[in-house]
């Protein structure tokens, strides 16, 4: 049990940087709130979270299959994960200040949007994005023991998805005012720098992992 607590704590420490870093999902939720209202933004937030569970499910099952079938395949996945973590880490370190308003492409006209459409927008935006696959493969390979049961890994994924939904619901409520967006934009450069160092560190850690 102690091992599982350490694993979920490590996962959430990394994931915290992922969810607060400025990106397409954040811009989408802010724009949804401004253009279509808070309710639409909340449903979009749930769509993003559910799509994370979708990615997590086939990633965990696929990673388990790869490890059980071939050490060579495991090493290929591992080094792809190392490259991806270091790549996003370096990219984050090189990023400048993020203009949230520009990312959100804010418009003044508010239009009605159905709950299903708002949910689908968030779900499809993430479900069709291959980046979460690399993230889960690399981070789970780096942090989670090969001997951790798949059921426990799914619990980890549900906790991460819940945290993601909670963050974006909070964004729907609090990040749509000009003052909050300006404050977040000012902090974005330092958020990127901190997350960059974290990603590079875990990429280097993953490089030392072995399948057996």
N, C-alpha and C positions, 0 to 999 in steps of 0.2 A: 504493500500500500504506500509506503514511504517513497518508493521509486516512482509510482504513478503521480504522486503529489509534486515531485520534483519535475517530472516530465511536463505536466500541464502548466506548471509555473513557468518553465522555460519557454514553452510554446506561446503562452500568453504574453510573456515579456517581448518576444519577437513580434507577435501579431499586433501588439499595442502600437508599435511603430508603423506597421503596415496600414492599419485602419485610420490613423490620424494624419498620415502623410497625404498632402494634396494630390489628387488624381482624378481620373475620369468619373469614378463613382461619386466622389464628393461633389464634383461639379454638377453631375446629373441630379443629385438629391436637392442641391441648392436651387438649381434651375426649376425643378419640378415644384418646389415650394413656392417660388416666386411667380411662376407662370401659371401653374394649375392649382396652387393652394397646398396647405399643410397636409390635408388628408391624402392627396395624391402622392405627396412626397413620402408619407409614412408607408403607403402600400408599395411604392417603389423600393423603399428600404427593406421591406420584407422579401420582395422579389430578389434583391441582391443577396440577402442572407440565405434564402432557400437554394439559390444557384450555387452558393458556396458548399452546401451540403451535397449537392449533385456532384460537384468536382471532387469533393473529399471522398465520396463513396467509391467512385471508380478508381480513384488514385490509390486508396488504401488496398482495395482488392487487387489492382494491377501490380502494385509494389510487392505484395505478398507472393503473387504468382511468379514475378520476375526473380525474386530472391530464392524461391523454392526450386526453380527450374535451371537457373544458370548463374554461376558466379561472374561470368563474362558480362552478361546482360546487366547484372547488378552494378558492376564497375562502370559500365557505360552510362547507366542512369546516374550513378554517383558523380561522375566527372561532369556530366551535363549539369547536374545540380550545383556543383561547385562553381562552374563557369557562370551559371545564371545568378547565383547569390552574389558573387564578386562583381558581376556586370551591373546589377541593380544597385549594389553598394557604391561603386564608383560613380554611376550615373547620379545617385542621390547626393554624393559629395560635390559633384560638379554643378548641381542645380542651383540656380539663383532664386531670388524671391519670387513667389508664385502670386500672380494676380488672380484672386478667386473670382472677381467680377468678370474678368475677361474669359476665364475658363467656363463660367456658367452661361455666358452669352445671354445676359439678362435682358428680358423684354418687359415692357410695361403692360402689355395686354394679357389679362387673365382669361384662360379658356377652361371650360369644363372638360374633365377627363374621367372616364369610368375607372372604378377601382381595379377591375380586371386588366384594363389596358395599362394602368400605372404599375401594377404588379408585374405584368408581362414585360414591360419596358426594362425594369430592373433585372428580372430573371434572365432575359435573353442577352442583355448587354454583357452579363458575366458568363452565362453558359456558353456563349460563342467566342469567349476570350480564352486563348490557350495559356495565358500567363499563370492563372491559378494552378494549373496542372504542374508546371515547373516549380512553383512555390511549394506546393504540398509535397511533391517528390523530394525536393531538396531539404526542406525543413524537417519533415518527418524522418528522413534518412539521417539527418544530423542529430536530432534531439531525442527521438523515440527509439527505444530498444527494439531490436529485431524480434525479441521474445515477448514483447507486449501483445496481449491478445487483440485481435481485430475489434472485438466488442468494446474494449477500453479505448482504442483509437477512435472509434465512432463517437464515443462520449466526448473525447477531446474535440472532435470536429463540431459536435453540437454546441459545446461551450464556446468555441470560436465563432460559430455562426450567430449564436445569441448575442455575443459581445458586439459583433459587426452590426446586427440589427439595432441593438441598443444605442450604438454610436450614431448611426444614421437617423434614427428617430430623434435623438437629441439634436442633431444637425437640423432636422425639419422644424424643430421648435426654436432653437436658439441661434443658429448660424445664418439666418436670413436677414438680419438687420445689417445695415451698412457698417455700424460700429464693430460688430462681431466679425464681419468679413474682413474689415481692415486690420483688426488685431490678429486674426489668424494669418493673414497674408504677411504681416510683419514677422510672425514667428515661424513661417514656413521654411525659411532658409536654415534655421537652427534645427528644426525638426528633421529636415532632409539630411543634415550633417550627422546628427545623432543616429538616425536610422541607417545611414550609409556605413558607419563604423560597425553597427550591430550586424548588418548583412554580411560584410566582409569577414568579420570574426567567425560567424557561423559557417561561412563558405570554407574557411580554412579548417575549421573543426570537422566539417564533413569530409574534407580531403583525407583525414586520418582514420575514418571509419572503415571497418572491414565487414564483409558479409557474414563471417563465421565467428 
